[in-house]
Amino acid sequence: MLEPTATATVLATLREHQPTSRTEVARRTDLSRSVVSTITRDLLDRGLIEEVGTERGPMGRPAIMLRVRADYAHLLGLSLDGTGVAGILTNLDGAVIAQADRATSERSPEPVLEAAAVLAMELVDEAKRQGYATPIGGAGIALSGLVDTTTGTCIQSTVMGWSDVAIGPMLASRLGLPVVAANDADAVAVGERLFGAAHGHDNFAVLSIGEGIGTGIIAGGRLYQGAHGAAGELGHCTIEVDGPACRCGKHGCLEAVASVPVILRRARECGLEVTDLTQLETLAESGNTAARAELERAGQAIGLALSHLVNLVSPALLIITGSGVQLGPVLQRAVLESHAKHVMPMLPSPPRMIFRQEGGAAWARGAAGFATEAFLERGGKMT
């Protein structure tokens, strides 16, 4: 009997390099041609993969090309940010079938997860109204904080005020589906590799800036989480020794210097009447020195933190996203200048840096990406 891991390996390879021939799958996975043939025959019989024509090589018979059937299953993605729930339903290629969000003032786990479950079912119902009868292969849920993906436990989330909350099992019991839980920046990184700007990249990092600051790291083609899922907490690295207090209990953390609420609070303390970063950017570009100073202080801190990340893990690509906020040109310039100043000078090739504006849907899509990976790792089994 074939090992489930072999089937998962074949599926992951087909998903990442599609369409692909059996010979190419065998080459990329180091599995024998006979094992790959047996697995793909089973997957074809189940309807999880499909043949999509042939491709003639330099010699021999044309190779039959295979790909994962995008409509074999739908995946749910949900994200929490302390103000509500964003949800998305995708196919196996990441195409959006339905999406919605729901505001809630609740912060305790039970009502928040109940709201998430209700939103998830609304997305499924919306897909049915559109004529989809596709089964749901699982769900992912993402939030800011330390998350143990193995147990589905939120170890600590300062944004949500949670500690040791079994969000994965709690949501799974409500949905009757397999659920994987993840840190939101990790989820975005997985989503970007599966469906977005980082597709095809094996070494990159995502920095998300919003209520908090988080980092997702892909190293060697896999999400790097470290022990207990705690890798990537760049937001709680000390940037200003003896700096402002952080809600994690330390002082001078990047999050305490450059998160969006902190930037806006400092701006208001300077007498600027702003409610979002776009307003602050507008003031800065019009010549307001106080607005420019606040954005530059934050940008310099972010650039410094990113230089440490680059020196440590050497990503080829850095994706910097705003969690529902616009990261404008003044802040971007400060980040780039600070990063260039502090990164290791002899670095052979500095990473390409992309700034993107994202909403809660990106985090939810990343959570759906996590669910997609979990589905493939189960060999395409629904449970």
DRENDREN-258713 format. One line per field, with one value per residue (C-alpha): x, y, z; residue number from 1. Coordinates in Angstrom, 1 decimal, always signed. Example, Ala and Ser with C-alpha at 12.3 -4.5 7.8 and 13.67 -1.06 7.14 Angstrom:
px = c(+12.3  +13.7);
py = c(-4.5  -1.1);
pz = c(+7.8  +7.1);
num = c(1  2);
END
This chain:
px = c(+0.0  +1.3  +2.3  -0.1  +3.0  +3.8  +0.4  +0.6  +4.1  +2.7  -0.3  +1.8  +4.1  +1.2  -0.4  +2.8  +4.0  +0.9  +0.4  +3.1  +4.0  +4.5  +8.2  +8.6  +6.7  +9.1  +12.1  +11.0  +9.9  +12.6  +9.7  +10.0  +8.1  +6.0  +5.0  +4.1  +2.0  +0.1  -0.6  -1.7  -3.9  -5.7  -6.0  -7.4  -10.0  -11.0  -11.4  -8.9  -6.5  -7.2  -5.4  -4.9  -3.4  +0.1  +3.5  +6.2  +9.7  +13.0  +12.6  +10.1  +6.3  +4.4  +3.9  +0.4  +0.1  -1.7  -3.1  -5.1  -8.8  -9.5  -13.2  -12.7  -13.1  -13.7  -11.8  -12.9  -10.6  -11.4  -9.4  -9.9  -8.5  -10.2  -12.9  -14.6  -14.3  -13.4  -14.2  -13.5  -14.4  -11.9  -11.3  -8.0  -6.5  -7.3  -10.0  -12.5  -16.0  -17.5  -16.3  -17.8  -17.0  -18.8  -18.1  -18.3  -17.5  -17.1  -13.6  -14.2  -13.5  -16.9  -19.0  -16.1  -15.8  -19.6  -19.6  -16.9  -18.8  -22.0  -20.1  -18.5  -21.9  -23.2  -20.3  -21.1  -24.8  -23.8  -21.8  -24.8  -26.9  -24.3  -24.9  -21.8  -22.3  -18.6  -17.8  -15.9  -12.4  -11.7  -11.2  -8.4  -8.5  -5.9  -5.2  -2.4  -0.3  +1.4  -0.4  +0.5  -0.7  -0.2  -2.9  -4.8  -4.2  -3.8  -1.0  -1.1  -2.7  -2.3  -4.7  -7.5  -6.5  -6.5  -4.3  -4.3  -7.5  -8.1  -9.5  -9.0  -10.9  -13.6  -14.3  -14.1  -16.8  -19.0  -18.4  -18.0  -14.9  -11.1  -9.8  -6.2  -5.3  -2.4  -0.8  -2.1  +1.3  +2.1  -1.2  -0.5  +2.9  +1.4  -1.3  +1.2  +3.3  +0.3  -1.7  +0.1  +3.2  +5.5  +4.4  +7.5  +9.6  +11.2  +12.7  +10.8  +9.1  +5.9  +5.7  +2.2  +1.6  -1.7  -3.0  +0.2  +3.2  +3.9  +6.1  +5.7  +8.8  +9.1  +12.5  +13.4  +9.8  +8.3  +6.8  +9.3  +7.6  +10.2  +9.3  +5.6  +4.9  +6.8  +9.0  +8.5  +7.6  +9.6  +7.0  +8.3  +12.0  +13.5  +14.2  +14.5  +16.2  +14.2  +11.6  +7.9  +6.0  +4.6  +1.4  +3.5  +5.1  +8.5  +9.7  +10.9  +9.4  +8.9  +5.1  +5.3  +7.1  +5.7  +2.2  -0.6  -2.4  +0.9  +1.8  -1.7  -1.7  +1.7  +0.4  -2.6  -0.4  +1.4  -1.9  -2.7  -6.3  -5.9  -7.8  -5.8  -2.5  -3.7  -4.6  -1.2  +0.6  -1.4  -0.3  +3.3  +3.4  +1.9  +4.9  +3.7  +6.9  +5.3  +3.4  +6.6  +8.6  +6.1  +6.0  +9.8  +10.3  +8.1  +9.6  +13.2  +12.2  +10.6  +13.6  +16.0  +14.0  +13.8  +17.6  +18.0  +15.6  +17.4  +20.8  +19.4  +17.4  +18.4  +15.0  +14.9  +11.7  +10.1  +6.4  +5.3  +1.5  -0.8  -3.6  -6.5  -4.3  -2.5  +1.3  +2.1  +5.2  +6.7  +6.6  +7.8  +10.8  +11.8  +11.6  +13.7  +16.3  +16.6  +16.8  +19.6  +21.5  +21.4  +21.5  +24.8  +26.8  +28.4  +25.0  +25.3  +21.8  +19.5  +15.9  +13.3  +10.8  +7.0  +4.6  +1.0  -2.3  -4.4  -7.6  -8.9  -9.7  -5.9  -5.6  -8.7  -7.3  -4.1  -6.1  -7.8  -4.3  -3.4  -6.5  -5.6  -2.1  -3.7  -6.2  -3.3  -1.3  -4.3  -4.0  -7.1  -9.3  -12.3  -11.7);
py = c(+0.0  +3.5  +5.9  +8.8  +11.1  +9.9  +10.8  +14.2  +14.8  +14.0  +16.3  +19.2  +18.9  +18.8  +21.8  +23.8  +22.9  +22.4  +21.0  +18.4  +15.0  +11.9  +11.9  +15.4  +14.6  +11.6  +13.8  +16.5  +14.1  +11.4  +8.8  +6.0  +6.3  +3.2  +4.8  +8.0  +6.1  +4.2  +7.4  +9.4  +6.6  +6.6  +10.3  +10.2  +7.6  +9.8  +12.8  +14.9  +15.4  +15.5  +15.0  +18.2  +17.2  +16.1  +17.6  +16.4  +16.2  +16.0  +12.3  +9.5  +9.5  +12.7  +12.9  +13.1  +16.3  +16.3  +19.0  +19.2  +19.7  +23.2  +22.5  +19.2  +20.9  +24.3  +25.7  +28.2  +30.9  +33.1  +35.9  +37.7  +41.2  +42.3  +44.2  +41.4  +38.4  +38.3  +35.2  +33.7  +30.6  +29.5  +26.6  +24.6  +27.2  +30.1  +31.6  +33.4  +31.8  +34.0  +36.4  +38.6  +40.1  +40.8  +43.4  +42.4  +44.1  +40.8  +39.8  +36.6  +33.4  +31.7  +34.5  +35.4  +31.8  +31.5  +34.6  +33.0  +29.8  +31.6  +33.6  +30.4  +28.8  +32.0  +31.7  +28.0  +29.0  +31.7  +29.2  +27.0  +29.9  +30.4  +26.8  +25.2  +21.7  +21.3  +19.7  +21.7  +20.2  +22.1  +25.5  +27.7  +30.5  +33.1  +35.8  +37.9  +36.1  +32.9  +29.9  +26.3  +24.9  +21.3  +21.6  +24.5  +26.5  +30.3  +30.4  +34.1  +37.0  +40.5  +41.8  +39.5  +39.3  +35.5  +33.0  +29.2  +29.1  +26.0  +27.9  +25.1  +22.4  +24.9  +26.0  +22.4  +21.3  +24.1  +23.5  +19.7  +20.2  +19.8  +23.2  +24.5  +27.5  +29.9  +33.2  +35.8  +36.7  +33.1  +32.6  +35.5  +34.1  +30.7  +32.4  +34.5  +31.4  +29.4  +32.1  +35.4  +37.5  +34.9  +32.0  +30.1  +31.6  +29.3  +32.0  +35.1  +36.9  +38.8  +41.7  +42.7  +46.2  +47.0  +46.7  +44.7  +43.8  +40.2  +38.3  +35.1  +33.4  +30.8  +29.1  +26.3  +26.3  +25.7  +27.9  +28.3  +28.4  +27.4  +25.9  +26.2  +28.3  +31.3  +32.2  +35.5  +37.7  +40.6  +43.0  +42.1  +42.5  +45.4  +48.3  +51.2  +50.2  +51.5  +52.7  +52.9  +50.1  +47.3  +45.4  +42.2  +43.5  +44.6  +48.0  +49.3  +46.6  +47.3  +47.1  +49.7  +52.1  +51.4  +49.8  +51.8  +52.7  +53.9  +56.1  +57.7  +58.2  +60.0  +62.1  +63.1  +63.9  +66.4  +68.1  +66.4  +65.5  +62.2  +59.0  +56.9  +56.7  +58.1  +61.4  +61.5  +60.8  +63.6  +66.0  +64.8  +65.3  +68.8  +69.8  +69.2  +68.5  +66.7  +64.3  +63.6  +63.0  +60.5  +58.5  +58.6  +57.4  +54.4  +53.8  +53.9  +51.4  +49.0  +49.3  +48.5  +45.5  +44.2  +44.5  +42.2  +39.7  +39.9  +39.4  +36.3  +34.5  +36.1  +36.1  +36.8  +38.8  +40.9  +41.6  +44.4  +44.7  +47.0  +45.2  +47.2  +50.4  +52.3  +52.4  +55.6  +57.0  +58.8  +55.7  +53.6  +55.8  +55.8  +52.0  +51.6  +54.1  +52.6  +49.1  +50.1  +51.8  +48.9  +45.7  +43.8  +45.7  +42.6  +40.9  +39.4  +40.4  +42.4  +41.2  +42.7  +44.7  +44.9  +47.1  +46.0  +47.3  +44.4  +44.1  +41.3  +39.3  +38.7  +37.3  +35.1  +34.0  +33.1  +31.0  +29.3  +28.6  +27.0  +24.8  +24.0  +22.8  +20.7  +19.2  +18.2  +16.8  +14.6  +13.2  +15.0  +13.4  +15.4  +14.4);
pz = c(+0.0  -0.9  +1.8  +2.1  +2.1  -1.4  -2.7  -0.9  -2.5  -6.0  -5.5  -4.2  -7.2  -9.6  -7.9  -8.1  -11.6  -13.7  -16.2  -15.6  -17.0  -14.9  -15.9  -14.6  -11.4  -10.8  -11.5  -9.0  -6.2  -6.5  -6.6  -9.1  -12.4  -11.4  -8.1  -9.8  -12.4  -9.7  -7.7  -10.7  -11.9  -8.5  -8.6  -12.1  -11.0  -8.1  -10.4  -8.4  -11.3  -15.1  -18.3  -20.3  -23.6  -24.6  -25.0  -27.3  -25.9  -27.8  -28.3  -27.6  -27.4  -26.5  -22.7  -21.2  -19.2  -15.9  -13.6  -10.4  -11.1  -9.7  -9.1  -7.3  -3.9  -2.4  +0.6  +3.2  +4.6  +7.6  +9.2  +12.5  +13.2  +16.4  +14.6  +12.7  +10.5  +6.8  +4.8  +1.4  -0.5  -3.2  -5.5  -5.6  -7.9  -5.5  -7.7  -5.5  -5.5  -2.8  -0.1  +2.6  +5.9  +9.2  +11.8  +15.5  +18.7  +20.5  +21.6  +23.6  +21.6  +21.7  +20.1  +17.6  +16.4  +16.2  +14.0  +11.9  +11.5  +10.5  +7.9  +6.5  +6.1  +4.3  +1.9  +1.2  +0.7  -1.7  -3.8  -4.0  -5.2  -7.9  -9.0  -7.4  -5.9  -5.1  -1.7  +0.9  +1.5  +4.7  +6.3  +7.5  +10.1  +10.6  +13.2  +14.6  +17.3  +18.1  +16.7  +17.0  +13.6  +14.8  +17.5  +16.1  +19.3  +19.5  +22.1  +22.5  +20.5  +21.9  +19.2  +20.2  +23.9  +23.7  +25.4  +24.9  +22.8  +20.7  +17.7  +15.2  +17.1  +18.3  +14.7  +13.4  +15.8  +14.5  +10.8  +10.7  +8.6  +9.0  +10.2  +10.2  +12.2  +11.4  +12.2  +9.7  +8.2  +7.8  +6.0  +3.6  +2.8  +2.0  -0.1  -2.0  -2.8  -4.0  -5.7  -5.7  -6.4  -4.9  -7.0  -8.0  -5.3  -2.7  -0.5  +0.4  +3.3  +3.9  +6.4  +7.3  +8.9  +10.6  +14.1  +14.7  +12.7  +11.7  +9.3  +7.3  +6.0  +3.2  +3.2  +0.8  -0.5  +2.9  +5.6  +8.3  +11.7  +14.2  +17.6  +18.5  +15.4  +17.0  +14.0  +12.3  +15.3  +13.8  +15.4  +18.8  +18.1  +19.9  +17.6  +20.2  +23.4  +26.3  +23.8  +24.2  +26.0  +23.9  +24.7  +24.7  +28.0  +26.5  +25.5  +22.1  +20.0  +16.3  +16.8  +19.6  +17.2  +13.7  +13.9  +12.4  +15.7  +17.2  +14.1  +14.2  +18.0  +17.8  +14.9  +17.0  +19.9  +17.6  +16.9  +13.6  +13.0  +11.2  +11.3  +8.8  +7.1  +3.8  +5.6  +7.2  +3.9  +2.3  +5.0  +4.7  +0.9  +1.2  +3.4  +7.0  +8.8  +11.8  +9.5  +7.6  +10.8  +12.1  +8.9  +8.5  +12.1  +11.4  +8.0  +9.4  +12.1  +9.6  +7.2  +10.1  +11.1  +7.5  +7.2  +10.1  +8.5  +5.2  +6.9  +8.7  +6.1  +2.7  +0.9  -2.8  -2.4  +0.3  +0.2  +2.5  +2.9  +4.8  +6.6  +5.1  +5.0  +2.3  +2.7  +0.9  -0.8  +2.2  +4.4  +1.5  +0.8  +4.5  +4.5  +1.4  +2.6  +6.0  +4.7  +2.2  +5.0  +7.4  +5.2  +4.9  +2.2  +0.6  +0.1  -3.5  -4.6  -2.3  -2.3  -4.6  -2.5  -3.3  -1.5  -1.6  -0.1  +1.2  +3.1  +5.3  +2.2  +1.6  +5.1  +4.5  +1.1  +2.8  +5.3  +2.4  +1.0  +4.3  +4.0  +0.4  +1.5  +4.3  +1.9  -0.5  +2.4  +3.2  -0.3  -1.3  +1.3  +2.5  +6.2);
num = c(1  2  3  4  5  6  7  8  9  10  11  12  13  14  15  16  17  18  19  20  21  22  23  24  25  26  27  28  29  30  31  32  33  34  35  36  37  38  39  40  41  42  43  44  45  46  47  48  49  50  51  52  53  54  55  56  57  58  59  60  61  62  63  64  65  66  67  68  69  70  71  72  73  74  75  76  77  78  79  80  81  82  83  84  85  86  87  88  89  90  91  92  93  94  95  96  97  98  99  100  101  102  103  104  105  106  107  108  109  110  111  112  113  114  115  116  117  118  119  120  121  122  123  124  125  126  127  128  129  130  131  132  133  134  135  136  137  138  139  140  141  142  143  144  145  146  147  148  149  150  151  152  153  154  155  156  157  158  159  160  161  162  163  164  165  166  167  168  169  170  171  172  173  174  175  176  177  178  179  180  181  182  183  184  185  186  187  188  189  190  191  192  193  194  195  196  197  198  199  200  201  202  203  204  205  206  207  208  209  210  211  212  213  214  215  216  217  218  219  220  221  222  223  224  225  226  227  228  229  230  231  232  233  234  235  236  237  238  239  240  241  242  243  244  245  246  247  248  249  250  251  252  253  254  255  256  257  258  259  260  261  262  263  264  265  266  267  268  269  270  271  272  273  274  275  276  277  278  279  280  281  282  283  284  285  286  287  288  289  290  291  292  293  294  295  296  297  298  299  300  301  302  303  304  305  306  307  308  309  310  311  312  313  314  315  316  317  318  319  320  321  322  323  324  325  326  327  328  329  330  331  332  333  334  335  336  337  338  339  340  341  342  343  344  345  346  347  348  349  350  351  352  353  354  355  356  357  358  359  360  361  362  363  364  365  366  367  368  369  370  371  372  373  374  375  376  377  378  379  380  381  382  383);
END
